[in-house]
Amino acid sequence: MIEFFLRMIDNETYCITHCIGKGDTAIIPANKNITVLFDDLFKRRADLIRVDIPDTVIEIGGFVFDGCKNLKEIVLPPHLENMWQYAMTRCGIEKIDIPGSIVSIIPFTFYKCENLTTVKLNEGTKFIKAWSFKDCINLRDVYLPESIEKVSDLAFEGCSDVILHYKDK
């Protein structure tokens, strides 16, 4: 079982600062108003296969899932606003559905997610910055919403067979 340690931020909201214990599933408590997953939270947790994130989370820090090579299942919360650089780097996810509340996918967010094959961006996302998906060598299908304004020429550097599926405007 994985145990979480919280720090109050303000206005009765909390940040998860670290965790201990083992298990293939991390269920982040939904009974607290957790808004932030702090940097390095699950870094190098090869035991993780699934993470449940409550809808209250609006920010995922840097390197949170770095090296979680067996992580296969994660559902991002619908009101997530920020995923920092390297948040998902080198993790084992194969598909990701990114909520439209994330306006911009910043550099290196999904760096070297070598199992990633499919990305779906939802209405509201406007920008995919340079190197956002750098070296995701198996990435094939990226589904873009009507709201997309700019996809950097370097967003998919190191991804040789990416097909961008634009939604008709």
C-alpha positions, 0 to 999 in steps of 0.5 A: 500500500502506498501512503501519501504525505500532504502539505497545506498550500492555502485555502485548505488545498494540499500538495502531495510532497512524497509517498512511501510503500509499495504497490502496483496501484497508487490511489491518491485520496479524493477526500482531501482537496489535493491540487498539486502533485509535487516534483518527483512524487513517483520518480523511478517507481517501476512497481506502478502500473496504475495511478488514480488522480482525483478531479481536484488536482490542477497541477502535476510537477516536474518528473512526477512519473519519470521512469515509471516504466511499467505505468500503463494506466493514468487518467488525467483530471478534467480540470488539470491546468499544468503539467511541468517539464518532464512530468511524464518523461520515460514512463510506460504509458501507451495512450494518453487523453489530455484534457482541454484545460491544459492550454499548452503542452510544454517542452519535454513533458512526454520526453522519451515515453517510448511506449506511447502510441496515441495522444488525444488532445481535447478542445481548449488546448492551443499549443504544442511547444518544441520537444513536448513529445521528443523521442517518443519513438513509437508515437503514431497518432496525435488527435488535435482539437479545433482549438489548436493554434500552433504545433511547433516544428520540433514538437515531435523531434525523434518521432519518425512516424507521427500522423497529426489528425486535425479536427475539421474547423 
